[in-house]
Amino acid sequence: MYTFPDHLIDPSKKDEKWILEYCRAAWHQNAGTTHGSYLTSVYKYQYLLDYAQGKQSVSQYRKMFGVDEKASEEWLKISWEPLAILPRYLEMALARLKRYEYNIIGTPVDPKSQSEINDYFKKQEARLEFRKGLEEVAPNLVEASPVAKKPEEPEDYDELKIMRQYSYKHQLAAELEEALEGILHDNYFEDERSQALEHALFFGMTAYKEEVGHDGRIYVRTCDPSQMVIAPSQRKDFKDAEYIGEVRFITIADLRRMAPELTEKQLEKVAKKYLNQFGNPSRMPRTKLYARAYDDFKVRVLDLEFDSTNMMTYEQSIDKRGNRRISRAPLKKAGKKKKNGEYKAVPVGVVYRASWVIDTDIMYNFGLLRNMKRRNADFRKTGKSYHIRTYSMSGGRWTSKLEQCTQIVDAICLAWYRLQQTLAEARNPNGFAIDLDALEDVPLGKGGKQLNPPQIIDLLLKKNIFPYRSLDSDGNKTHYVPINQIAGGIGNAANEYFAVIQNNIMLLQQVLGISEVSAGGAPERMATQVAELSDQSTEDSLASVAEAEKLAFESMLNGVSQRIKSLARTNKGKVYEFMLGQESMKFFKLSPEYSAREFAIKLENRPDVKEKQELIQYANQYIGSGLVELEDILMIKNTQNLKKAEALISHRIKKRKEQQQAEAMQQQQMNGQVQKESAMVAEQAKQQTLQMEYQLKAQLIELEKQYDLQIEQLRVTGRLQGDELKAAANIESTQVKSESDEYQTELLAAANKAREQSKERDDKMRK
């Protein structure tokens, strides 16, 4: 009988013997056939795996038919190969689970980081406020000023709010996310996660392990639940399990490499212990020339991690200057007093580990777990390297989706076997019911030959001729046909068995959540909305499986993030400087500045193509109206955060609507102002016209008055001048008259003289 050793002892006494005692007790607790034990799990998981491959044992079915395993029942014309319906649906369920992709989100949760985040956003608010004020005063100077908008900065307060909620990354968080992505890639994590999803669907449990190797690298892998050894637990995450381990089958050659401290005599002893087990020979072979003959022997090794508590004693005192001093002290001094101080003991949670060759006294890699993970120097708690999750736990027992399908598969197989037997026993041609008494010696005519029953049946089968008489020996009508046809075929039994198979297949689809759309059996003209709802039911049914794997994944990433900081602190992370960069590793060193840094790692669902396309279709509705631009569509296509994209698109559409409304209002105001100014101009022109008209009228009146005055003056002057003129005219006329008389006398004299001269010339010419 093996019992667990006492944990509350001096840590120095927790040596190899103490750890070996614990390993044996843990193995004894799990080596039985009780529920949850190792052997039970191995049998159960192999049983489920056979169903998943469509290779389950047919012994149970043969017993239900009353068929002996060794006997040859030729009367049963049945192919006992199980009907492989389940593997197809499991493949579809796995394909759906693999669609779940995540973004790693690291969020600082320590006070110093939160203070830095608040300071950053306060500075951004100040820059926005100053930029806004500068735009109002001197818009031309904004781009050249120190507060000019940078590409990564928000445009306004709403975008700043979205940035804080969705997209802002603290520098340390961004570096951590990059480091986690690099480590996953270094461990080919896609293949590991594919196996973890399969384990979750088939076995109801998914498990990851992260550890630091001797080479300083962080290794991440999935664990086979069928080979795990777990203490009794009531939690779905198994965090209350005192120990967790796994059984691995390795060769003696691998054992020699992993534990170089083991002597050849110890290795030979292990080989003899495992004779005639796990495919090993029943006796020791001869030693080869260049290698040990037992190097390829398989042995079982239990890698175990278990929680324990160590008491740590420290000395608390006051020095000469009055300062408080704390230092380590031996455990035996706990509780004692001293001058200017005392000794105190506090419990410290620790994890021990060991690799034990089962059923031997050989261990290696045992002792305290290296690089133990703690949050904020919490000495009471630490975590193991395993991260396990199940989605259906009750009373310490868990089930899986595959386990829920086994009974349905059994019903399908039984109906399939019975359908085969029904088809084999079915009468293909039609049969006949023959009344031999009525066929006794049918005469062909008076004095003719008679046909006996075999001849009549032969005519019926070969010539399709059936001779019989409708009159009896007394000449009366009998109304009786001696041969009646019996319908052949498979009958109703085959249809009933086929209906049973179909109904159970539908039940299988409901358990796994495989809808008609997912199974490819939907009608061609099914409405799009109905098809989407049907497809959504598949995701709802598998959501619990995906959530369990996601939580185990998150827990593992949180463990890896603590490993990174531990490696950086101990200068063992140089192996990652090439992958992450030397500067990145410096960020994780626990120097006085970063010693209190803590991160919460979350997995955020990555949007799929369908979700992006739906958002793009929504955005395309507004691209013609100027509310959405090409850069918004490109942002949606390249985003890994759909919530951020939705918030940004909604904000930008709202902002551009407000801008368009403001522009329309401004245009309306401008139009009103133009109309008002036009009216004012028209009124001013009218007033000016009236004023000019008034002025012109006044000037005209004034001119008219002046004109009348001038006319009157002219009249007076005219009269005066007239009188003078008359007087002068009289004088002048008198003078002119006298002068004219004289002039007239002269003219007459001249004319007479000219007449005489002309007469003289004429006389001369006649002569």
Secondary structure, DSSP 8 states (H G I E B T S, - for coil): ------SSS-GGG--HHHHHHHHHHHHHHHSSSSTTSHHHHHHHHHHHHHHHTT---SHHHHHHTT--SSS--TT-----S----HHHHHHHHHHHHTT--EEEEEEE-SHHHHHHHHHHHHHHHHHHHHHHHHHHH-GGGSTTSTT---TTS-SSHHHHHHIIIII---HHHHHHHHHHHHHHHHTTHHHHHHHHHHHHHHHSEEEEEEEE-TTS-EEEEE--GGGEEE----STT-TT-SEEEEEEEEEHHHHHHH-TTS-HHHHHHHHHHTTTSTT--SS-----SSS-TTTT-EEEEEEEEEEEEEEEEEEEEE-TTS-EEEEE--GGGTT-EETTEEEEEEEEEEEEEEEEETTSS-EEEEEE-TT-B-STT-TT--B-SEEEEES-EETTEE--HHHHHHHHHHHHHHHHHHHHHHHHH-B-S-EEEE-GGGGS-EE-STT--EE-HHHHHHHHHHH------SB-TTS-B----SEEEE--B-HHHHHHHHHHHHHHHHHHHHHHT--HHHHT---TT--HHHHHHHHHHHHHHHHHHHHHHHHHHHHHHHHHHHHHHHHHHTT--GGGHHHH-HHHHHHTS--TTTTT--EEEEEEE---HHHHHHHHHHHHTTTTTTSS-HHHHHHHHH-S-HHHHHHHHHHHHHHHHHHHHHHHHHHHHHHHHHHHHHHHHHHHHHHHHHHHHHHHHHHHHHHHHHHHHHHHHHHHHHHHHHHHHHHHHHHHHHHHHHHHHHHHHHHHHHHHHHHHHHHHHHHHHH-
